[in-house]
Amino acid sequence: TLQRTLQEHGTAFKEVLDEMRRDRSLALLHSGKMTVAEVALKVGFAEPTAFFRAFRRWTGTTPGSQRGDDD
């Protein structure tokens, strides 16, 4: 199974998912084209508050501080 294969490689599905969400979130925020709430939904969070908590855990900062501007 996928979980067994990941375990053999020293990782877990949750870790892979978190890494993908973090990387995609940073890319979307840096583009400046989406709101923080839109990014949260796009990367699979039903509630923006859960996204904020995860983002702070991943980066030590808030999603808003990573948002790029097209101005």
C-alpha positions in Angstrom: 0.0 0.0 0.0 1.0 3.6 -0.3 1.3 4.0 3.5 3.6 1.0 3.7 5.8 2.3 0.9 6.0 5.8 2.5 6.9 4.2 5.8 9.7 2.3 4.1 11.0 5.6 2.9 10.8 7.2 6.3 7.8 9.4 5.8 4.0 9.3 6.2 1.1 10.5 4.1 0.4 13.3 6.5 3.9 14.6 6.1 3.7 14.5 2.3 0.3 16.2 2.3 1.6 18.9 4.7 4.6 19.6 2.5 2.5 19.8 -0.6 0.0 22.2 1.1 2.8 24.4 2.4 4.6 24.7 -0.9 1.4 25.3 -2.8 0.2 27.8 -0.2 3.4 29.8 -0.4 3.3 29.9 -4.2 -0.3 31.0 -4.3 0.3 33.7 -1.6 3.4 35.0 -3.4 1.5 35.4 -6.6 -0.8 37.9 -4.8 -3.8 36.9 -7.0 -5.8 35.2 -4.3 -7.0 36.1 -0.8 -5.8 34.1 2.2 -9.2 32.5 2.5 -9.2 31.5 -1.2 -5.7 29.9 -0.8 -6.9 28.0 2.3 -9.8 26.5 0.3 -7.6 25.8 -2.7 -5.1 23.8 -0.7 -7.8 21.8 1.1 -8.7 23.5 4.3 -12.5 23.8 5.0 -11.9 26.6 7.6 -9.5 29.5 7.3 -8.6 29.3 11.0 -7.3 25.7 10.5 -5.2 27.0 7.6 -3.8 29.9 9.7 -2.8 27.4 12.5 -1.1 25.0 10.0 0.6 27.9 8.1 2.1 29.2 11.4 3.3 25.7 12.3 4.9 25.3 8.8 6.5 28.7 8.5 6.4 30.6 11.9 4.6 33.5 10.2 1.1 34.3 9.1 -0.3 33.8 5.6 -0.9 37.5 5.2 2.8 38.3 5.7 3.7 36.1 2.8 1.2 37.6 0.4 2.7 39.3 -2.7 1.3 42.5 -4.2 0.8 43.2 -7.9 0.7 47.0 -7.3 
